[in-house]
Amino acid sequence: MRFIAYIIIILLFIGIGFGVMAPLGLGWLVPGLPLLVVVCVAMEYDSWDYVFFALVGGVWMDTMYALPIGSFTAAYLLGGFLSYTVFHSLLWIEANWKYYLAFVLGADILLLVWLWAYTSILSRLQWIVLPISGAELLRHSWQIIIIHLIFAFPVYGVINAAVGRWKNLRRQPLQLL
């Protein structure tokens, strides 16, 4: 049942990204929304649920941008895994939100480097025709990082509100009128 809620969350953020942000000219935010969700879930909740968000969101982004599978998916999985491992195994922090921006920044840098390296390797192996330009990513990296840092806490708030609402719904017994 919780995976239905997860799919609703993913569809919400993809709809916001492609339906609202892209037409407003904030196209660089679109790949970052699923990444923000993955990092938030990996840090905030002590479970491997971030893998579901990374797989579904990553495959969706790979498909929408017509990139080889693994371009966004592997970056989301790796970013979520590193966030989960560092946060839950090494830091033992009580206030999660204080370090959220640092984890988002690290995940953004990882995403940019991964997109460039992965598509460059596939291009050298002649499995794809055109890699993602490192110069283009570098030129827009400051925009990507600033936009993701601005939208990090709204995403964090939506995820926590959705989880809180879900927990309240599960505690209340079903009542027939």
Wavefront OBJ file of the C-alpha trace (Angstrom):
o trace
v 0.000 0.000 0.000
v 2.835 2.401 0.731
v 4.141 1.995 -2.820
v 0.913 3.533 -4.104
v 1.683 6.589 -1.956
v 5.243 6.562 -3.319
v 4.015 6.513 -6.907
v 1.664 9.410 -6.131
v 4.602 11.388 -4.692
v 6.749 10.644 -7.746
v 3.946 11.601 -10.146
v 3.371 14.806 -8.168
v 6.989 15.893 -8.476
v 7.281 14.845 -12.123
v 4.055 16.731 -12.885
v 5.358 19.819 -11.090
v 8.670 19.531 -12.910
v 7.378 19.028 -16.423
v 4.060 20.846 -16.070
v 5.079 23.914 -14.080
v 8.845 24.360 -13.881
v 9.771 23.559 -17.476
v 7.237 26.015 -19.009
v 8.427 28.710 -16.568
v 11.957 28.360 -17.906
v 13.289 26.425 -14.909
v 14.059 23.359 -17.008
v 17.200 22.596 -15.047
v 15.082 21.940 -11.957
v 13.228 19.046 -13.564
v 15.988 16.416 -13.175
v 16.642 17.610 -9.658
v 13.197 17.092 -8.156
v 13.427 13.272 -8.071
v 16.993 13.612 -6.772
v 15.794 15.872 -3.961
v 13.138 13.303 -3.079
v 15.726 10.489 -3.051
v 18.123 12.414 -0.810
v 15.307 13.445 1.550
v 13.969 9.906 1.909
v 17.469 8.451 2.291
v 18.320 10.879 5.087
v 15.035 11.250 6.894
v 13.814 7.659 7.059
v 15.913 4.747 8.214
v 14.827 2.388 5.439
v 15.800 1.467 1.915
v 12.686 3.069 0.424
v 14.845 5.623 -1.368
v 15.797 2.830 -3.805
v 12.219 2.717 -5.106
v 12.196 6.485 -5.639
v 15.616 6.339 -7.334
v 14.626 3.523 -9.678
v 11.237 4.881 -10.720
v 12.344 8.528 -10.901
v 15.631 7.666 -12.621
v 14.086 5.440 -15.285
v 11.444 8.096 -15.895
v 14.098 10.810 -16.351
v 16.256 8.576 -18.571
v 13.245 7.892 -20.758
v 12.047 11.504 -20.901
v 15.480 12.841 -21.863
v 16.146 9.913 -24.242
v 19.357 9.004 -22.456
v 20.693 5.497 -21.914
v 19.197 3.744 -18.902
v 21.518 4.428 -16.018
v 22.225 8.063 -16.796
v 19.905 9.408 -14.109
v 19.010 6.089 -12.480
v 22.543 5.205 -11.404
v 23.218 8.767 -10.239
v 20.036 8.762 -8.137
v 20.856 5.330 -6.690
v 24.428 6.315 -5.909
v 23.396 9.673 -4.427
v 20.738 8.002 -2.283
v 23.097 5.252 -1.158
v 25.835 7.694 -0.193
v 23.351 9.937 1.632
v 21.872 6.978 3.486
v 25.233 5.462 4.372
v 26.954 8.663 5.458
v 23.973 9.966 7.369
v 22.844 6.806 9.169
v 26.166 5.048 9.634
v 28.704 7.788 10.162
v 27.048 10.921 11.481
v 24.426 9.875 14.076
v 22.736 13.243 13.849
v 19.471 14.125 15.552
v 18.438 17.201 13.510
v 18.314 15.959 9.926
v 17.287 19.169 8.246
v 20.442 21.052 9.325
v 22.639 18.967 7.029
v 20.139 18.471 4.246
v 21.572 21.248 2.044
v 25.079 19.779 2.251
v 23.752 16.408 1.130
v 21.774 18.041 -1.703
v 24.886 19.889 -2.861
v 26.902 16.660 -2.838
v 24.169 14.798 -4.724
v 23.980 17.580 -7.341
v 27.722 17.470 -7.940
v 27.566 13.681 -8.149
v 24.695 13.882 -10.658
v 26.551 16.340 -12.897
v 29.805 14.378 -12.848
v 27.974 11.083 -13.395
v 25.981 12.381 -16.383
v 29.133 13.631 -18.063
v 31.308 10.577 -17.284
v 28.690 7.922 -18.031
v 27.622 9.344 -21.375
v 31.243 10.038 -22.340
v 32.225 6.423 -21.649
v 29.234 5.117 -23.606
v 30.125 7.444 -26.473
v 33.745 6.234 -26.522
v 32.463 2.665 -26.652
v 30.215 3.821 -29.522
v 27.055 2.698 -27.738
v 25.556 6.179 -28.053
v 26.188 8.875 -30.633
v 26.450 12.071 -28.578
v 27.560 12.365 -24.961
v 26.347 15.118 -22.664
v 28.800 17.980 -22.998
v 30.947 18.603 -19.936
v 31.285 22.251 -20.937
v 27.492 22.609 -21.119
v 27.058 20.989 -17.716
v 29.780 23.179 -16.236
v 28.249 26.328 -17.724
v 24.846 25.558 -16.191
v 26.065 23.899 -12.988
v 25.714 27.035 -10.869
v 22.085 27.426 -12.014
v 21.347 23.781 -11.304
v 22.873 23.904 -7.842
v 21.224 27.206 -6.831
v 17.776 26.110 -8.021
v 18.098 22.758 -6.267
v 19.199 24.411 -3.038
v 16.246 26.813 -3.226
v 13.744 24.006 -3.788
v 15.367 21.583 -1.325
v 13.317 22.604 1.715
v 9.947 22.793 -0.084
v 10.535 19.214 -1.275
v 11.594 18.248 2.259
v 8.402 19.771 3.638
v 6.145 18.041 1.118
v 7.744 14.654 1.785
v 7.451 15.038 5.564
v 3.842 16.263 5.281
v 2.942 13.322 3.040
v 4.549 10.837 5.413
v 2.832 12.430 8.407
v -0.536 12.336 6.648
v 0.033 8.721 5.627
v 0.819 7.736 9.236
v -2.345 9.493 10.463
v -4.482 7.711 7.872
v -3.066 4.353 8.892
v -3.850 4.970 12.591
v -7.478 5.898 12.014
v -9.877 2.992 11.645
v -12.080 2.835 8.588
v -15.512 4.272 9.322
v -18.560 3.591 7.239
v -21.288 6.225 7.104
l 1 2 3 4 5 6 7 8 9 10 11 12 13 14 15 16 17 18 19 20 21 22 23 24 25 26 27 28 29 30 31 32 33 34 35 36 37 38 39 40 41 42 43 44 45 46 47 48 49 50 51 52 53 54 55 56 57 58 59 60 61 62 63 64 65 66 67 68 69 70 71 72 73 74 75 76 77 78 79 80 81 82 83 84 85 86 87 88 89 90 91 92 93 94 95 96 97 98 99 100 101 102 103 104 105 106 107 108 109 110 111 112 113 114 115 116 117 118 119 120 121 122 123 124 125 126 127 128 129 130 131 132 133 134 135 136 137 138 139 140 141 142 143 144 145 146 147 148 149 150 151 152 153 154 155 156 157 158 159 160 161 162 163 164 165 166 167 168 169 170 171 172 173 174 175 176 177
